[in-house]
């Protein structure tokens, strides 16, 4: 953000390495990091989906509680 430059992802057929601001996806030895697991994207999607379902459920319970209290009082 210091350079006021915006970056975006571009996909090519053959990706050899990835770098940004002189930092690369490979370490100093030239080997790729072992902590990058693209197969975990599905697990992350399900975690985000479950959090969304929990938010919707919480809103539904709160709204139904408010409507029930309003029906009893008025």
CHARMM internal coordinates of N, CA and C (Angstrom, degrees):
IC EDIT
DIST 1 N 1 CA 1.4383
DIST 1 CA 1 C 1.5270
ANGL 1 N 1 CA 1 C 111.36
DIST 1 C 2 N 1.3058
ANGL 1 CA 1 C 2 N 117.16
DIHE 1 N 1 CA 1 C 2 N -15.39
DIST 2 N 2 CA 1.4634
ANGL 1 C 2 N 2 CA 119.46
DIHE 1 CA 1 C 2 N 2 CA 179.66
DIST 2 CA 2 C 1.5203
ANGL 2 N 2 CA 2 C 111.65
DIHE 1 C 2 N 2 CA 2 C -69.00
DIST 2 C 3 N 1.3230
ANGL 2 CA 2 C 3 N 117.17
DIHE 2 N 2 CA 2 C 3 N -32.36
DIST 3 N 3 CA 1.4579
ANGL 2 C 3 N 3 CA 120.31
DIHE 2 CA 2 C 3 N 3 CA -177.69
DIST 3 CA 3 C 1.5223
ANGL 3 N 3 CA 3 C 112.20
DIHE 2 C 3 N 3 CA 3 C -86.55
DIST 3 C 4 N 1.3310
ANGL 3 CA 3 C 4 N 117.94
DIHE 3 N 3 CA 3 C 4 N -4.78
DIST 4 N 4 CA 1.4643
ANGL 3 C 4 N 4 CA 123.81
DIHE 3 CA 3 C 4 N 4 CA -177.67
DIST 4 CA 4 C 1.5289
ANGL 4 N 4 CA 4 C 111.01
DIHE 3 C 4 N 4 CA 4 C 57.36
DIST 4 C 5 N 1.3217
ANGL 4 CA 4 C 5 N 116.76
DIHE 4 N 4 CA 4 C 5 N 34.10
DIST 5 N 5 CA 1.4500
ANGL 4 C 5 N 5 CA 122.49
DIHE 4 CA 4 C 5 N 5 CA 179.24
DIST 5 CA 5 C 1.5190
ANGL 5 N 5 CA 5 C 108.92
DIHE 4 C 5 N 5 CA 5 C -110.18
DIST 5 C 6 N 1.3035
ANGL 5 CA 5 C 6 N 116.34
DIHE 5 N 5 CA 5 C 6 N 137.91
DIST 6 N 6 CA 1.4506
ANGL 5 C 6 N 6 CA 121.31
DIHE 5 CA 5 C 6 N 6 CA 179.79
DIST 6 CA 6 C 1.5249
ANGL 6 N 6 CA 6 C 109.18
DIHE 5 C 6 N 6 CA 6 C -102.00
DIST 6 C 7 N 1.3187
ANGL 6 CA 6 C 7 N 116.71
DIHE 6 N 6 CA 6 C 7 N 137.63
DIST 7 N 7 CA 1.4512
ANGL 6 C 7 N 7 CA 122.39
DIHE 6 CA 6 C 7 N 7 CA -179.43
DIST 7 CA 7 C 1.5154
ANGL 7 N 7 CA 7 C 108.98
DIHE 6 C 7 N 7 CA 7 C -115.83
DIST 7 C 8 N 1.3115
ANGL 7 CA 7 C 8 N 116.81
DIHE 7 N 7 CA 7 C 8 N 149.80
DIST 8 N 8 CA 1.4489
ANGL 7 C 8 N 8 CA 121.44
DIHE 7 CA 7 C 8 N 8 CA 177.01
DIST 8 CA 8 C 1.5255
ANGL 8 N 8 CA 8 C 109.11
DIHE 7 C 8 N 8 CA 8 C -142.52
DIST 8 C 9 N 1.3126
ANGL 8 CA 8 C 9 N 115.29
DIHE 8 N 8 CA 8 C 9 N 158.06
DIST 9 N 9 CA 1.4614
ANGL 8 C 9 N 9 CA 120.54
DIHE 8 CA 8 C 9 N 9 CA -176.74
DIST 9 CA 9 C 1.5162
ANGL 9 N 9 CA 9 C 110.07
DIHE 8 C 9 N 9 CA 9 C -84.00
DIST 9 C 10 N 1.3185
ANGL 9 CA 9 C 10 N 115.71
DIHE 9 N 9 CA 9 C 10 N 136.34
DIST 10 N 10 CA 1.4578
ANGL 9 C 10 N 10 CA 122.22
DIHE 9 CA 9 C 10 N 10 CA 175.47
DIST 10 CA 10 C 1.5221
ANGL 10 N 10 CA 10 C 106.83
DIHE 9 C 10 N 10 CA 10 C -126.53
DIST 10 C 11 N 1.2971
ANGL 10 CA 10 C 11 N 117.25
DIHE 10 N 10 CA 10 C 11 N 131.66
DIST 11 N 11 CA 1.4582
ANGL 10 C 11 N 11 CA 120.97
DIHE 10 CA 10 C 11 N 11 CA -178.14
DIST 11 CA 11 C 1.5234
ANGL 11 N 11 CA 11 C 109.49
DIHE 10 C 11 N 11 CA 11 C -103.75
DIST 11 C 12 N 1.3158
ANGL 11 CA 11 C 12 N 115.13
DIHE 11 N 11 CA 11 C 12 N 130.39
DIST 12 N 12 CA 1.4520
ANGL 11 C 12 N 12 CA 122.18
DIHE 11 CA 11 C 12 N 12 CA 176.74
DIST 12 CA 12 C 1.5278
ANGL 12 N 12 CA 12 C 107.88
DIHE 11 C 12 N 12 CA 12 C -119.00
DIST 12 C 13 N 1.3111
ANGL 12 CA 12 C 13 N 116.37
DIHE 12 N 12 CA 12 C 13 N 168.93
DIST 13 N 13 CA 1.4572
ANGL 12 C 13 N 13 CA 119.76
DIHE 12 CA 12 C 13 N 13 CA -179.86
DIST 13 CA 13 C 1.5211
ANGL 13 N 13 CA 13 C 111.88
DIHE 12 C 13 N 13 CA 13 C -68.22
DIST 13 C 14 N 1.3093
ANGL 13 CA 13 C 14 N 118.35
DIHE 13 N 13 CA 13 C 14 N -41.96
DIST 14 N 14 CA 1.4609
ANGL 13 C 14 N 14 CA 122.07
DIHE 13 CA 13 C 14 N 14 CA -177.59
DIST 14 CA 14 C 1.5254
ANGL 14 N 14 CA 14 C 109.24
DIHE 13 C 14 N 14 CA 14 C -119.11
DIST 14 C 15 N 1.3103
ANGL 14 CA 14 C 15 N 117.02
DIHE 14 N 14 CA 14 C 15 N 105.52
DIST 15 N 15 CA 1.4579
ANGL 14 C 15 N 15 CA 121.86
DIHE 14 CA 14 C 15 N 15 CA 178.27
DIST 15 CA 15 C 1.5122
ANGL 15 N 15 CA 15 C 107.80
DIHE 14 C 15 N 15 CA 15 C -100.19
DIST 15 C 16 N 1.3177
ANGL 15 CA 15 C 16 N 116.94
DIHE 15 N 15 CA 15 C 16 N 117.03
DIST 16 N 16 CA 1.4605
ANGL 15 C 16 N 16 CA 121.08
DIHE 15 CA 15 C 16 N 16 CA -178.72
DIST 16 CA 16 C 1.5290
ANGL 16 N 16 CA 16 C 111.46
DIHE 15 C 16 N 16 CA 16 C -95.02
DIST 16 C 17 N 1.3254
ANGL 16 CA 16 C 17 N 117.19
DIHE 16 N 16 CA 16 C 17 N -39.52
DIST 17 N 17 CA 1.4578
ANGL 16 C 17 N 17 CA 120.60
DIHE 16 CA 16 C 17 N 17 CA 178.59
DIST 17 CA 17 C 1.5175
ANGL 17 N 17 CA 17 C 108.45
DIHE 16 C 17 N 17 CA 17 C -158.75
DIST 17 C 18 N 1.3094
ANGL 17 CA 17 C 18 N 115.52
DIHE 17 N 17 CA 17 C 18 N 168.96
DIST 18 N 18 CA 1.4514
ANGL 17 C 18 N 18 CA 122.02
DIHE 17 CA 17 C 18 N 18 CA -179.35
DIST 18 CA 18 C 1.5190
ANGL 18 N 18 CA 18 C 107.70
DIHE 17 C 18 N 18 CA 18 C -133.47
DIST 18 C 19 N 1.3301
ANGL 18 CA 18 C 19 N 117.69
DIHE 18 N 18 CA 18 C 19 N 134.12
DIST 19 N 19 CA 1.4650
ANGL 18 C 19 N 19 CA 119.54
DIHE 18 CA 18 C 19 N 19 CA -179.77
DIST 19 CA 19 C 1.5217
ANGL 19 N 19 CA 19 C 109.77
DIHE 18 C 19 N 19 CA 19 C -146.34
DIST 19 C 20 N 1.3245
ANGL 19 CA 19 C 20 N 115.21
DIHE 19 N 19 CA 19 C 20 N 152.52
DIST 20 N 20 CA 1.4500
ANGL 19 C 20 N 20 CA 122.95
DIHE 19 CA 19 C 20 N 20 CA 178.47
DIST 20 CA 20 C 1.5168
ANGL 20 N 20 CA 20 C 107.90
DIHE 19 C 20 N 20 CA 20 C -154.65
DIST 20 C 21 N 1.3095
ANGL 20 CA 20 C 21 N 116.99
DIHE 20 N 20 CA 20 C 21 N 128.10
DIST 21 N 21 CA 1.4691
ANGL 20 C 21 N 21 CA 122.56
DIHE 20 CA 20 C 21 N 21 CA -179.09
DIST 21 CA 21 C 1.5207
ANGL 21 N 21 CA 21 C 111.99
DIHE 20 C 21 N 21 CA 21 C 50.44
DIST 21 C 22 N 1.3071
ANGL 21 CA 21 C 22 N 115.70
DIHE 21 N 21 CA 21 C 22 N 50.65
DIST 22 N 22 CA 1.4671
ANGL 21 C 22 N 22 CA 123.94
DIHE 21 CA 21 C 22 N 22 CA 177.76
DIST 22 CA 22 C 1.5243
ANGL 22 N 22 CA 22 C 113.84
DIHE 21 C 22 N 22 CA 22 C 62.51
DIST 22 C 23 N 1.3232
ANGL 22 CA 22 C 23 N 118.39
DIHE 22 N 22 CA 22 C 23 N 18.24
DIST 23 N 23 CA 1.4614
ANGL 22 C 23 N 23 CA 122.61
DIHE 22 CA 22 C 23 N 23 CA 174.31
DIST 23 CA 23 C 1.5158
ANGL 23 N 23 CA 23 C 107.17
DIHE 22 C 23 N 23 CA 23 C -113.68
DIST 23 C 24 N 1.2972
ANGL 23 CA 23 C 24 N 116.50
DIHE 23 N 23 CA 23 C 24 N 137.56
DIST 24 N 24 CA 1.4455
ANGL 23 C 24 N 24 CA 120.67
DIHE 23 CA 23 C 24 N 24 CA -173.68
DIST 24 CA 24 C 1.5206
ANGL 24 N 24 CA 24 C 110.98
DIHE 23 C 24 N 24 CA 24 C -118.40
DIST 24 C 25 N 1.3347
ANGL 24 CA 24 C 25 N 115.39
DIHE 24 N 24 CA 24 C 25 N 165.71
DIST 25 N 25 CA 1.4591
ANGL 24 C 25 N 25 CA 119.95
DIHE 24 CA 24 C 25 N 25 CA 175.74
DIST 25 CA 25 C 1.5171
ANGL 25 N 25 CA 25 C 111.37
DIHE 24 C 25 N 25 CA 25 C -81.18
DIST 25 C 26 N 1.3253
ANGL 25 CA 25 C 26 N 117.03
DIHE 25 N 25 CA 25 C 26 N -0.01
DIST 26 N 26 CA 1.4571
ANGL 25 C 26 N 26 CA 121.84
DIHE 25 CA 25 C 26 N 26 CA 176.68
DIST 26 CA 26 C 1.5218
ANGL 26 N 26 CA 26 C 108.63
DIHE 25 C 26 N 26 CA 26 C -112.78
DIST 26 C 27 N 1.3234
ANGL 26 CA 26 C 27 N 116.38
DIHE 26 N 26 CA 26 C 27 N 148.63
DIST 27 N 27 CA 1.4599
ANGL 26 C 27 N 27 CA 118.96
DIHE 26 CA 26 C 27 N 27 CA 179.67
DIST 27 CA 27 C 1.5295
ANGL 27 N 27 CA 27 C 110.28
DIHE 26 C 27 N 27 CA 27 C -82.43
DIST 27 C 28 N 1.3284
ANGL 27 CA 27 C 28 N 116.89
DIHE 27 N 27 CA 27 C 28 N -174.29
DIST 28 N 28 CA 1.4601
ANGL 27 C 28 N 28 CA 121.85
DIHE 27 CA 27 C 28 N 28 CA -175.32
DIST 28 CA 28 C 1.5244
ANGL 28 N 28 CA 28 C 113.02
DIHE 27 C 28 N 28 CA 28 C -62.00
DIST 28 C 29 N 1.3205
ANGL 28 CA 28 C 29 N 117.95
DIHE 28 N 28 CA 28 C 29 N -27.76
DIST 29 N 29 CA 1.4592
ANGL 28 C 29 N 29 CA 120.98
DIHE 28 CA 28 C 29 N 29 CA -178.91
DIST 29 CA 29 C 1.5194
ANGL 29 N 29 CA 29 C 112.19
DIHE 28 C 29 N 29 CA 29 C -81.43
DIST 29 C 30 N 1.3371
ANGL 29 CA 29 C 30 N 117.86
DIHE 29 N 29 CA 29 C 30 N -6.76
DIST 30 N 30 CA 1.4496
ANGL 29 C 30 N 30 CA 120.96
DIHE 29 CA 29 C 30 N 30 CA -179.41
DIST 30 CA 30 C 1.5098
ANGL 30 N 30 CA 30 C 113.49
DIHE 29 C 30 N 30 CA 30 C 90.39
DIST 30 C 31 N 1.3269
ANGL 30 CA 30 C 31 N 118.18
DIHE 30 N 30 CA 30 C 31 N -3.12
DIST 31 N 31 CA 1.4559
ANGL 30 C 31 N 31 CA 121.36
DIHE 30 CA 30 C 31 N 31 CA 178.36
DIST 31 CA 31 C 1.5230
ANGL 31 N 31 CA 31 C 109.73
DIHE 30 C 31 N 31 CA 31 C -90.22
DIST 31 C 32 N 1.3124
ANGL 31 CA 31 C 32 N 114.94
DIHE 31 N 31 CA 31 C 32 N 145.52
DIST 32 N 32 CA 1.4573
ANGL 31 C 32 N 32 CA 118.76
DIHE 31 CA 31 C 32 N 32 CA 179.47
DIST 32 CA 32 C 1.5183
ANGL 32 N 32 CA 32 C 110.54
DIHE 31 C 32 N 32 CA 32 C -71.00
DIST 32 C 33 N 1.3261
ANGL 32 CA 32 C 33 N 115.06
DIHE 32 N 32 CA 32 C 33 N 151.78
DIST 33 N 33 CA 1.4585
ANGL 32 C 33 N 33 CA 120.25
DIHE 32 CA 32 C 33 N 33 CA 178.61
DIST 33 CA 33 C 1.5157
ANGL 33 N 33 CA 33 C 110.06
DIHE 32 C 33 N 33 CA 33 C -64.67
DIST 33 C 34 N 1.3150
ANGL 33 CA 33 C 34 N 116.68
DIHE 33 N 33 CA 33 C 34 N 143.05
DIST 34 N 34 CA 1.4587
ANGL 33 C 34 N 34 CA 121.50
DIHE 33 CA 33 C 34 N 34 CA 179.69
DIST 34 CA 34 C 1.5266
ANGL 34 N 34 CA 34 C 111.89
DIHE 33 C 34 N 34 CA 34 C -84.96
DIST 34 C 35 N 1.3474
ANGL 34 CA 34 C 35 N 117.60
DIHE 34 N 34 CA 34 C 35 N -12.57
DIST 35 N 35 CA 1.4559
ANGL 34 C 35 N 35 CA 119.83
DIHE 34 CA 34 C 35 N 35 CA -174.96
DIST 35 CA 35 C 1.5197
ANGL 35 N 35 CA 35 C 113.33
DIHE 34 C 35 N 35 CA 35 C -86.83
DIST 35 C 36 N 1.3137
ANGL 35 CA 35 C 36 N 118.54
DIHE 35 N 35 CA 35 C 36 N 3.88
DIST 36 N 36 CA 1.4533
ANGL 35 C 36 N 36 CA 121.66
DIHE 35 CA 35 C 36 N 36 CA -179.75
DIST 36 CA 36 C 1.5227
ANGL 36 N 36 CA 36 C 107.86
DIHE 35 C 36 N 36 CA 36 C -95.85
DIST 36 C 37 N 1.3300
ANGL 36 CA 36 C 37 N 116.39
DIHE 36 N 36 CA 36 C 37 N 113.91
DIST 37 N 37 CA 1.4576
ANGL 36 C 37 N 37 CA 121.77
DIHE 36 CA 36 C 37 N 37 CA -177.86
DIST 37 CA 37 C 1.5219
ANGL 37 N 37 CA 37 C 109.58
DIHE 36 C 37 N 37 CA 37 C -125.77
DIST 37 C 38 N 1.3258
ANGL 37 CA 37 C 38 N 119.36
DIHE 37 N 37 CA 37 C 38 N 98.06
DIST 38 N 38 CA 1.4707
ANGL 37 C 38 N 38 CA 119.77
DIHE 37 CA 37 C 38 N 38 CA -179.58
DIST 38 CA 38 C 1.5265
ANGL 38 N 38 CA 38 C 113.34
DIHE 37 C 38 N 38 CA 38 C -66.19
DIST 38 C 39 N 1.3334
ANGL 38 CA 38 C 39 N 118.06
DIHE 38 N 38 CA 38 C 39 N -20.14
DIST 39 N 39 CA 1.4648
ANGL 38 C 39 N 39 CA 119.10
DIHE 38 CA 38 C 39 N 39 CA 179.65
DIST 39 CA 39 C 1.5256
ANGL 39 N 39 CA 39 C 112.12
DIHE 38 C 39 N 39 CA 39 C -71.76
DIST 39 C 40 N 1.3402
ANGL 39 CA 39 C 40 N 118.33
DIHE 39 N 39 CA 39 C 40 N -13.06
DIST 40 N 40 CA 1.4571
ANGL 39 C 40 N 40 CA 120.77
DIHE 39 CA 39 C 40 N 40 CA 177.83
DIST 40 CA 40 C 1.5255
ANGL 40 N 40 CA 40 C 112.05
DIHE 39 C 40 N 40 CA 40 C -79.32
DIST 40 C 41 N 1.3263
ANGL 40 CA 40 C 41 N 118.04
DIHE 40 N 40 CA 40 C 41 N -3.76
DIST 41 N 41 CA 1.4611
ANGL 40 C 41 N 41 CA 120.67
DIHE 40 CA 40 C 41 N 41 CA 179.23
DIST 41 CA 41 C 1.5208
ANGL 41 N 41 CA 41 C 111.00
DIHE 40 C 41 N 41 CA 41 C -62.45
DIST 41 C 42 N 1.3320
ANGL 41 CA 41 C 42 N 117.76
DIHE 41 N 41 CA 41 C 42 N -36.17
DIST 42 N 42 CA 1.4655
ANGL 41 C 42 N 42 CA 121.27
DIHE 41 CA 41 C 42 N 42 CA 179.26
DIST 42 CA 42 C 1.5246
ANGL 42 N 42 CA 42 C 110.57
DIHE 41 C 42 N 42 CA 42 C -66.13
DIST 42 C 43 N 1.3260
ANGL 42 CA 42 C 43 N 116.82
DIHE 42 N 42 CA 42 C 43 N -40.92
DIST 43 N 43 CA 1.4669
ANGL 42 C 43 N 43 CA 120.73
DIHE 42 CA 42 C 43 N 43 CA 178.18
DIST 43 CA 43 C 1.5192
ANGL 43 N 43 CA 43 C 110.03
DIHE 42 C 43 N 43 CA 43 C -64.45
DIST 43 C 44 N 1.3408
ANGL 43 CA 43 C 44 N 117.32
DIHE 43 N 43 CA 43 C 44 N -42.72
DIST 44 N 44 CA 1.4627
ANGL 43 C 44 N 44 CA 120.63
DIHE 43 CA 43 C 44 N 44 CA 178.83
DIST 44 CA 44 C 1.5230
ANGL 44 N 44 CA 44 C 111.23
DIHE 43 C 44 N 44 CA 44 C -63.39
DIST 44 C 45 N 1.3330
ANGL 44 CA 44 C 45 N 117.23
DIHE 44 N 44 CA 44 C 45 N -38.06
DIST 45 N 45 CA 1.4619
ANGL 44 C 45 N 45 CA 120.61
DIHE 44 CA 44 C 45 N 45 CA 177.56
DIST 45 CA 45 C 1.5187
ANGL 45 N 45 CA 45 C 110.66
DIHE 44 C 45 N 45 CA 45 C -61.28
DIST 45 C 46 N 1.3345
ANGL 45 CA 45 C 46 N 116.62
DIHE 45 N 45 CA 45 C 46 N -44.52
DIST 46 N 46 CA 1.4628
ANGL 45 C 46 N 46 CA 119.72
DIHE 45 CA 45 C 46 N 46 CA -179.54
DIST 46 CA 46 C 1.5271
ANGL 46 N 46 CA 46 C 111.37
DIHE 45 C 46 N 46 CA 46 C -66.58
DIST 46 C 47 N 1.3239
ANGL 46 CA 46 C 47 N 118.57
DIHE 46 N 46 CA 46 C 47 N -34.18
DIST 47 N 47 CA 1.4675
ANGL 46 C 47 N 47 CA 120.58
DIHE 46 CA 46 C 47 N 47 CA 177.26
DIST 47 CA 47 C 1.5254
ANGL 47 N 47 CA 47 C 110.81
DIHE 46 C 47 N 47 CA 47 C -66.22
DIST 47 C 48 N 1.3252
ANGL 47 CA 47 C 48 N 116.99
DIHE 47 N 47 CA 47 C 48 N -42.49
DIST 48 N 48 CA 1.4706
ANGL 47 C 48 N 48 CA 120.54
DIHE 47 CA 47 C 48 N 48 CA 177.81
DIST 48 CA 48 C 1.5244
ANGL 48 N 48 CA 48 C 110.06
DIHE 47 C 48 N 48 CA 48 C -66.13
DIST 48 C 49 N 1.3165
ANGL 48 CA 48 C 49 N 117.02
DIHE 48 N 48 CA 48 C 49 N -40.76
DIST 49 N 49 CA 1.4611
ANGL 48 C 49 N 49 CA 121.08
DIHE 48 CA 48 C 49 N 49 CA 178.60
DIST 49 CA 49 C 1.5278
ANGL 49 N 49 CA 49 C 111.07
DIHE 48 C 49 N 49 CA 49 C -61.73
DIST 49 C 50 N 1.3262
ANGL 49 CA 49 C 50 N 117.33
DIHE 49 N 49 CA 49 C 50 N -44.29
DIST 50 N 50 CA 1.4647
ANGL 49 C 50 N 50 CA 120.58
DIHE 49 CA 49 C 50 N 50 CA 179.44
DIST 50 CA 50 C 1.5267
ANGL 50 N 50 CA 50 C 111.50
DIHE 49 C 50 N 50 CA 50 C -64.74
DIST 50 C 51 N 1.3197
ANGL 50 CA 50 C 51 N 117.58
DIHE 50 N 50 CA 50 C 51 N -38.19
DIST 51 N 51 CA 1.4690
ANGL 50 C 51 N 51 CA 119.57
DIHE 50 CA 50 C 51 N 51 CA 176.54
DIST 51 CA 51 C 1.5222
ANGL 51 N 51 CA 51 C 110.42
DIHE 50 C 51 N 51 CA 51 C -63.90
DIST 51 C 52 N 1.3214
ANGL 51 CA 51 C 52 N 118.21
DIHE 51 N 51 CA 51 C 52 N -38.99
DIST 52 N 52 CA 1.4627
ANGL 51 C 52 N 52 CA 121.02
DIHE 51 CA 51 C 52 N 52 CA 176.64
DIST 52 CA 52 C 1.5188
ANGL 52 N 52 CA 52 C 111.90
DIHE 51 C 52 N 52 CA 52 C -63.74
DIST 52 C 53 N 1.3300
ANGL 52 CA 52 C 53 N 117.19
DIHE 52 N 52 CA 52 C 53 N -41.45
DIST 53 N 53 CA 1.4694
ANGL 52 C 53 N 53 CA 121.20
DIHE 52 CA 52 C 53 N 53 CA 178.17
DIST 53 CA 53 C 1.5281
ANGL 53 N 53 CA 53 C 109.86
DIHE 52 C 53 N 53 CA 53 C -64.19
DIST 53 C 54 N 1.3098
ANGL 53 CA 53 C 54 N 117.17
DIHE 53 N 53 CA 53 C 54 N -39.78
DIST 54 N 54 CA 1.4777
ANGL 53 C 54 N 54 CA 119.91
DIHE 53 CA 53 C 54 N 54 CA 178.65
DIST 54 CA 54 C 1.5229
ANGL 54 N 54 CA 54 C 111.36
DIHE 53 C 54 N 54 CA 54 C -64.11
DIST 54 C 55 N 1.3261
ANGL 54 CA 54 C 55 N 117.45
DIHE 54 N 54 CA 54 C 55 N -39.92
DIST 55 N 55 CA 1.4718
ANGL 54 C 55 N 55 CA 120.52
DIHE 54 CA 54 C 55 N 55 CA 178.82
DIST 55 CA 55 C 1.5256
ANGL 55 N 55 CA 55 C 110.19
DIHE 54 C 55 N 55 CA 55 C -64.33
DIST 55 C 56 N 1.3194
ANGL 55 CA 55 C 56 N 117.01
DIHE 55 N 55 CA 55 C 56 N -44.99
DIST 56 N 56 CA 1.4698
ANGL 55 C 56 N 56 CA 120.60
DIHE 55 CA 55 C 56 N 56 CA 179.35
DIST 56 CA 56 C 1.5252
ANGL 56 N 56 CA 56 C 110.78
DIHE 55 C 56 N 56 CA 56 C -63.29
DIST 56 C 57 N 1.3222
ANGL 56 CA 56 C 57 N 117.55
DIHE 56 N 56 CA 56 C 57 N -42.54
DIST 57 N 57 CA 1.4648
ANGL 56 C 57 N 57 CA 121.17
DIHE 56 CA 56 C 57 N 57 CA 178.63
DIST 57 CA 57 C 1.5260
ANGL 57 N 57 CA 57 C 110.49
DIHE 56 C 57 N 57 CA 57 C -62.68
DIST 57 C 58 N 1.3290
ANGL 57 CA 57 C 58 N 117.74
DIHE 57 N 57 CA 57 C 58 N -43.19
DIST 58 N 58 CA 1.4663
ANGL 57 C 58 N 58 CA 121.44
DIHE 57 CA 57 C 58 N 58 CA 179.67
DIST 58 CA 58 C 1.5192
ANGL 58 N 58 CA 58 C 110.95
DIHE 57 C 58 N 58 CA 58 C -63.05
DIST 58 C 59 N 1.3360
ANGL 58 CA 58 C 59 N 116.95
DIHE 58 N 58 CA 58 C 59 N -41.52
DIST 59 N 59 CA 1.4625
ANGL 58 C 59 N 59 CA 119.99
DIHE 58 CA 58 C 59 N 59 CA 178.04
DIST 59 CA 59 C 1.5283
ANGL 59 N 59 CA 59 C 110.85
DIHE 58 C 59 N 59 CA 59 C -64.46
DIST 59 C 60 N 1.3128
ANGL 59 CA 59 C 60 N 117.27
DIHE 59 N 59 CA 59 C 60 N -40.13
DIST 60 N 60 CA 1.4669
ANGL 59 C 60 N 60 CA 120.67
DIHE 59 CA 59 C 60 N 60 CA 179.72
DIST 60 CA 60 C 1.5244
ANGL 60 N 60 CA 60 C 110.91
DIHE 59 C 60 N 60 CA 60 C -64.40
DIST 60 C 61 N 1.3277
ANGL 60 CA 60 C 61 N 117.74
DIHE 60 N 60 CA 60 C 61 N -43.24
DIST 61 N 61 CA 1.4633
ANGL 60 C 61 N 61 CA 121.04
DIHE 60 CA 60 C 61 N 61 CA 178.80
DIST 61 CA 61 C 1.5200
ANGL 61 N 61 CA 61 C 110.38
DIHE 60 C 61 N 61 CA 61 C -64.36
DIST 61 C 62 N 1.3272
ANGL 61 CA 61 C 62 N 117.48
DIHE 61 N 61 CA 61 C 62 N -43.57
DIST 62 N 62 CA 1.4709
ANGL 61 C 62 N 62 CA 120.38
DIHE 61 CA 61 C 62 N 62 CA 179.67
DIST 62 CA 62 C 1.5293
ANGL 62 N 62 CA 62 C 110.62
DIHE 61 C 62 N 62 CA 62 C -63.56
DIST 62 C 63 N 1.3238
ANGL 62 CA 62 C 63 N 117.40
DIHE 62 N 62 CA 62 C 63 N -44.80
DIST 63 N 63 CA 1.4653
ANGL 62 C 63 N 63 CA 120.26
DIHE 62 CA 62 C 63 N 63 CA -179.98
DIST 63 CA 63 C 1.5226
ANGL 63 N 63 CA 63 C 111.19
DIHE 62 C 63 N 63 CA 63 C -63.32
DIST 63 C 64 N 1.3290
ANGL 63 CA 63 C 64 N 118.10
DIHE 63 N 63 CA 63 C 64 N -43.39
DIST 64 N 64 CA 1.4653
ANGL 63 C 64 N 64 CA 120.91
DIHE 63 CA 63 C 64 N 64 CA 179.20
DIST 64 CA 64 C 1.5244
ANGL 64 N 64 CA 64 C 111.73
DIHE 63 C 64 N 64 CA 64 C -65.34
DIST 64 C 65 N 1.3278
ANGL 64 CA 64 C 65 N 117.29
DIHE 64 N 64 CA 64 C 65 N -36.39
DIST 65 N 65 CA 1.4661
ANGL 64 C 65 N 65 CA 120.38
DIHE 64 CA 64 C 65 N 65 CA 176.95
DIST 65 CA 65 C 1.5260
ANGL 65 N 65 CA 65 C 110.83
DIHE 64 C 65 N 65 CA 65 C -64.98
DIST 65 C 66 N 1.3196
ANGL 65 CA 65 C 66 N 116.18
DIHE 65 N 65 CA 65 C 66 N -44.10
DIST 66 N 66 CA 1.4751
ANGL 65 C 66 N 66 CA 119.71
DIHE 65 CA 65 C 66 N 66 CA 179.47
DIST 66 CA 66 C 1.5307
ANGL 66 N 66 CA 66 C 110.40
DIHE 65 C 66 N 66 CA 66 C -63.56
DIST 66 C 67 N 1.3222
ANGL 66 CA 66 C 67 N 117.69
DIHE 66 N 66 CA 66 C 67 N -42.19
DIST 67 N 67 CA 1.4604
ANGL 66 C 67 N 67 CA 120.68
DIHE 66 CA 66 C 67 N 67 CA 179.76
DIST 67 CA 67 C 1.5365
ANGL 67 N 67 CA 67 C 111.30
DIHE 66 C 67 N 67 CA 67 C -66.51
DIST 67 C 68 N 1.3364
ANGL 67 CA 67 C 68 N 117.77
DIHE 67 N 67 CA 67 C 68 N -36.95
DIST 68 N 68 CA 1.4599
ANGL 67 C 68 N 68 CA 120.04
DIHE 67 CA 67 C 68 N 68 CA 178.71
DIST 68 CA 68 C 1.5245
ANGL 68 N 68 CA 68 C 110.51
DIHE 67 C 68 N 68 CA 68 C -67.63
DIST 68 C 69 N 1.3111
ANGL 68 CA 68 C 69 N 117.70
DIHE 68 N 68 CA 68 C 69 N -43.17
DIST 69 N 69 CA 1.4706
ANGL 68 C 69 N 69 CA 121.00
DIHE 68 CA 68 C 69 N 69 CA 177.56
DIST 69 CA 69 C 1.5105
ANGL 69 N 69 CA 69 C 110.55
DIHE 68 C 69 N 69 CA 69 C -62.42
DIST 69 C 70 N 1.3227
ANGL 69 CA 69 C 70 N 117.60
DIHE 69 N 69 CA 69 C 70 N -41.36
DIST 70 N 70 CA 1.4551
ANGL 69 C 70 N 70 CA 121.65
DIHE 69 CA 69 C 70 N 70 CA 179.46
DIST 70 CA 70 C 1.5339
ANGL 70 N 70 CA 70 C 110.76
DIHE 69 C 70 N 70 CA 70 C -64.76
DIST 70 C 71 N 1.3354
ANGL 70 CA 70 C 71 N 117.59
DIHE 70 N 70 CA 70 C 71 N -37.70
DIST 71 N 71 CA 1.4641
ANGL 70 C 71 N 71 CA 120.57
DIHE 70 CA 70 C 71 N 71 CA 179.74
DIST 71 CA 71 C 1.5219
ANGL 71 N 71 CA 71 C 111.14
DIHE 70 C 71 N 71 CA 71 C -68.99
DIST 71 C 72 N 1.3313
ANGL 71 CA 71 C 72 N 117.42
DIHE 71 N 71 CA 71 C 72 N -34.79
DIST 72 N 72 CA 1.4704
ANGL 71 C 72 N 72 CA 120.85
DIHE 71 CA 71 C 72 N 72 CA -179.65
DIST 72 CA 72 C 1.5296
ANGL 72 N 72 CA 72 C 110.88
DIHE 71 C 72 N 72 CA 72 C -73.51
DIST 72 C 73 N 1.3129
ANGL 72 CA 72 C 73 N 116.12
DIHE 72 N 72 CA 72 C 73 N -40.77
DIST 73 N 73 CA 1.4753
ANGL 72 C 73 N 73 CA 119.37
DIHE 72 CA 72 C 73 N 73 CA -176.51
DIST 73 CA 73 C 1.5192
ANGL 73 N 73 CA 73 C 111.57
DIHE 72 C 73 N 73 CA 73 C -74.72
DIST 73 C 74 N 1.3114
ANGL 73 CA 73 C 74 N 118.22
DIHE 73 N 73 CA 73 C 74 N -42.81
DIST 74 N 74 CA 1.4647
ANGL 73 C 74 N 74 CA 120.00
DIHE 73 CA 73 C 74 N 74 CA -175.08
DIST 74 CA 74 C 1.4686
ANGL 74 N 74 CA 74 C 109.84
DIHE 73 C 74 N 74 CA 74 C -100.02
END
COOR INIT
IC SEED 1 N 1 CA 1 C
IC BUILD
